[in-house]
């Protein structure tokens, strides 16, 4: 007891000093004064954060500078030094300076990260009526979503003129989007599971690993910020013959303490096959998707946080002859049944007065796929063999990542930061894909141990230097590879940023998404194998940009001009490798090298939050050093195939009334060279084809009806995609078609309409 009385004054003194350091206040709508429940406050001097309660009230453990954010509002930075503060946030149509994580692997404002990061919000996905991840990425500078199969419609993302194998897609910062998942995964991730998408173009993102030569797309799934619920229904009419029905549900729940919460999503889609040229073979496959998942967070103390994300995706996909028979009885068809489980868990703890943090994380995905790819033979003997042993197959893919990251803020000048990041992570990916009837098998295990270090140093208020080094030990490469990067940011006042970055990267000699696809051509199936002597491909990337945004009382306008240059050595390419009893074969080999370079211009403006314009255009070239033979008996070519030199987009959003929203958008695709193999009735020889240009116009208008007594909003919307029906006009027909002879927009004219019911959330003025 004597000891208790002896130390009681010190305990009381410590308790009182702690109370005096606390800051309280209320976050509210800056125009209406309504509280913003469960708004987020994040310290800009460390990695700590708190969530306001249901009345917008908060209590902070210590004074300091905080970044305050709330969905649908411009974030604000405030020095919270006194009690009972009322902070008003401004409603926003477009966030010009959000906090992002992808550029540096730590939280940082867009205008203060040396690596330029583009942001796609869930509101942006809604304005373009995105159904899935692929739809949402079409409206970003330097990005192009490409459909690569007339039968199954697999897609790939091209960034800065490079193929899909050079683009790394992350889910919550983790590379669990495997090569097999890359075939159909962008259409399997529904838009209503996505909170935002952060895009880093170019090799400045190599800190995430070997797959980020072209750039990185980081899909951030939804975490709860308030107590809300949404339910929506969408009906599409594709052309004049096909229906596509979609239902989405979302709900978020926050504990009254603000220390725990959960979000949930549900997605259902049922689309019929679509035949554009009347040959009874589909150009769009049938799709049946069911997806659900959850995101959870728990903050046991003010300096700890646990985030968990879990998702289950099921997809049935069928394309080919439109008959109600088993796939192996159709003249030509592809059937896919996917079951995908993916998840991640991140635990973070801060210490040393929040100047240091440790993040431990695990993530993984498992894909099981049953599939069929085949053509009904004309020869009676071959037909009998086909019926006795049809080419059904099985795929199993498992990806796992585990890692540890340490961040420490070094002593620096007043108002300046110098954050050192150290980390190590292990990634393993197992792919087994087999069709016994074709004697086709891929049995590939990739393992990579990466160690990285990064210095993010704000030398002066205007100059920030980011340096990093990553070492990778890949099981398919003999020696460890070192890949450095450096990026410099110079801020001219607050409106202009100049950036310059350089980095190196590599691709391991393994099968990527397109290599795992079996295509139809000339009445047979074409397959890709790897050259036994295939070795890694190396890259060096340089980019520079100017970013300018000017804000006035009534308008905001700006532009980004970016130049990029990527040099590939020992670049991968596909060479003809003859044929066998099943069809054509191609082999992936190392070439001498290639160069991709170009310019991207992005323009943006917003007037009184009533009119918003965004546009982007890319001009580029992609050339091999020496000509490459893609088609036997045809001249070798230096330009990349399926790579236009010009492409871009534009969106116009109108908000004439607070509850009425209209958007118009267009996607432009320039000409490109593609291979066209003989076999279909329309095609007698193998040759190259130059595609026409395409302008794909779309529009959407929506109106929200309020029901305040019920705490509900009802939104109705209608729209049309590909208004002018700018669609490929010369598809191959019948079963001997070249399924890779596909270009242009992914869908014909589509009329749609739907409703969305919303409960809870912030008031809408």
Residue, then its C-alpha position, 0 to 999 in steps of 0.5 A: x500500500x505504501x508503494x501505491x501512495x508513493x507513486x500515485x502522484x506520478x500516476x495522476x500526473x501522467x494521467x492528467x498530462x495525457x488528458x491535456x494532450x487529447x483533442x476533441x471535436x466534430x466533423x460536419x458538412x461544410x455547407x449544411x452543418x450536418x455531422x458526418x458519422x464515422x469520418x476518418x482522421x489520419x495523422x500525417x506525422x505517423x501512421x495512426x488514425x481514428x474514426x469519428x462516432x455516429x455523431x461525427x464526434x472524435x477524440x484524438x490521443x494527441x495533438x498534431x496535423x491530421x488528414x480528414x476524409x469522408x466519402x463524397x467530400x474533399x479531404x482536408x488537412x487540419x492542425x488539431x491543437x485545441x478542444x471542441x473544434x468543428x471541422x467542415x468538409x466540402x462536398x466533392x465531385x472529384x478528389x484532386x489530392x487524395x491520400x494514396x498508398x501505391x506510389x510509396x507503400x506508405x500513405x501519402x497525398x497524390x501531389x506529394x508522392x514522387x511517383x505519379x498515382x492516378x485514382x479511380x474512385x467508386x463514384x467514378x466507377x458508378x458514373x461510367x456504369x462499370x460492372x467490373x474492374x475491366x470496365x473501370x480501367x478503360x477511362x485512365x490515361x495510358x491504359x487500354x483494356x483489350x479483348x483477345x478471344x472471339x469465343x471466350x473473351x478473355x481480356x488483358x490490360x495494356x499499360x504504356x504500350x506493353x502487353x498484359x504480362x507487363x502489368x501487375x494487378x494488386x488486390x489491397x497491395x498484394x500480388x495475388x492476381x496470378x498469371x491464370x487469374x489474369x485471363x478472366x480475373x478483371x471481369x470476375x472482380x465486381x465493381x461493387x467490391x472496390x473502394x478505389x483503384x490506384x494506378x502507377x504507370x511505368x517502371x517506377x513501381x518496381x518495388x512491388x516486384x518483377x511484374x510491374x514493368x509496365x505499371x501497377x494497378x492496386x485494387x483497394x476493396x471496400x472497408x466500412x466508413x459508416x452504417x449504410x446499405x445499398x441494393x441495385x438492379x441493372x438490366x442490359x439489352x445487348x444489340x437486339x437479341x441478348x439480355x444481361x441482368x445484374x444485381x448488387x448489394x452492399x452493407x457496412x456496419x460500424x461499432x458505436x465505439x468506432x473501433x471495429x466495423x465490417x463491409x459486405x458485398x454481393x454480386x450476381x450476373x446472368x448474361x446470354x450469348x450474343x451472335x453479331x454476324x448471324x452464324x450461330x456462333x457467339x461473339x460474346x460468351x454467356x456469363x453467370x457470376x455469383x460473388x460475395x465477400x467481406x472486409x473487416x477492421x478492428x483497432x484494439x488500441x489507438x496504435x494497432x489495427x487489423x484489416x481482413x478481406x475475404x472474397x469468393x467468386x464463382x463464374x460460368x462462361x460459355x462461348x462458341x456454337x449456340x446450341x443446347x448440348x454438352x460442350x463437346x457436342x458443339x461444332x466449336x466451343x469453350x466452357x469455363x467454370x471458375x471457383x476463386x477464393x481470395x483474401x488478405x490480412x494486415x496487422x499494423x502496430x505503431x510505436x516510438x510516439x507513432x514515428x515507427x510502425x510494423x506491418x505484417x501481412x499475408x494474402x492468397x488466392x485459390x482458383x479451381x477451373x474445369x474447362x473444355x476447348x474443342x472443335x468437332x472433327x469432320x473426319x469420321x475416325x477423328x470424330x470417334x476419338x473426340x467423342x471417346x476422349x473429349x478435350x476436357x481439362x482441369x486447372x488448379x492455381x494457388x498463390x500465397x504471399x507473406x511479408x513484413x514491412x517496417x516504417x520509421x520516420x527519421x529526425x528531420x527539419x520542422x515540417x519535413x519528413x524522412x521515412x525509411x521503409x524496410x521489408x521482405x516478402x515471399x510469393x509462391x504461385x503454383x499453376x497446373x493446367x492439363x488437357x489430356x486429349x491434346x497432350x497439353x500440360x502446364x505444371x509451373x511453380x514460381x517462387x520469389x523471395x524479395x527484400x526491399x529498402x526505400x528512403x522517402x526524403x522530403x529534403x525541402x518543402x519543395x523537393x522530395x527524393x524517393x530511392x529504393x532497391x529491391x533484391x529478388x531471388x526467383x526459382x527460375x533464375x540462377x542469380x539474385x537480381x537487384x532492381x533500383x529505382x529513384x524518383x524526384x518530385x519538385x513542387x512549384x508552390x502548391x499548384x505544379x509538380x515536376x516528376x522524374x523517375x528511373x527504375x529497372x525490372x525483370x520478367x521471369x521465364x514463366x508462362x503468363x496469362x496469354x500463354x495459358x490460353x488455347x486459341x482456335x484457328x483453321x479448324x484446330x487449336x493453337x498452343x504456346x510453349x516456352x523455349x527450354x533456353x528461355x531466360x529472364x527479360x530485363x527492363x529500364x524505364x524512365x518517365x517524366x511529368x508535369x502536373x498542374x492544377x489551379x483552383x478558384x472559388x468556382x472552378x478547378x482546372x489542370x493538366x498532366x503531361x507525361x513522357x515515358x521510355x522503356x527499354x527491354x533487353x532479351x524481350x519475349x516474343x512468340x514465333x511460329x513452331x509448326x503444327x501437329x495433329x491438333x493445330x498450330x504451335x507457337x514458342x516463346x523465345x528471347x528476342x534481341x530487344x525492344x523499345x517502347x516510348x511515348x507521351x500521355x496528356x491528361x486534361x481535367x476541369x470542374x466548374x462549381x461542382x456542376x460540370x466536370x471534364x476529364x480527357x486523356x490521350x496517349x501517343x507512342x511507339x513499340x518497336x523490336x530492334x530487329x524484325x520478328x516473324x509472327x507468321x510464316x511466309x510473311x515478312x518479319x515486322x518490327x512493330x508490336x502486334x495489337x498495339x495502336x500508336x494512339x488511344x485515349x478517352x474523355x468523360x463529361x459529367x453534368x450535375x445540373x441539380x444536386x440529385x440529377x447526374x448525367x455523364x457522357x464518355x468516349x473511348x478512342x482506339x487508333x489503328x493497329x496491326x494484328x495477325x489473321x490466320x486462315x481457315x474461316x470461309x472468309x479467309x484463305x491465307x495467313x496475313x497481317x491486317x491493319x484495323x480501323x479506328x474506333x470511337x465508342x460513345x456512351x452516356x448515362x443519366x440518373x436521378x435520386x428521389x429522397x425519402x427522408x422519413x424512411x432514411x432512404x434514397x431511390x436512384x433511377x438511371x438509364x443509359x446506352x453504351x457504344x451509342x453508334x454501334x462502333x463494333x468489329x464488322x468482319x468477325x470470322x464465321x463458323x467453327x474454323x474461325x481464328x478466335x484471336x482475330x478480335x479488335x475494337x470495343x468489347x461490346x456492341x450497342x447496349x441499352x440499359x436501365x436500373x434502380x439503386x436503393x440506399x439507406x444511411x450514410x451522409x445526408x445528400x443536399 
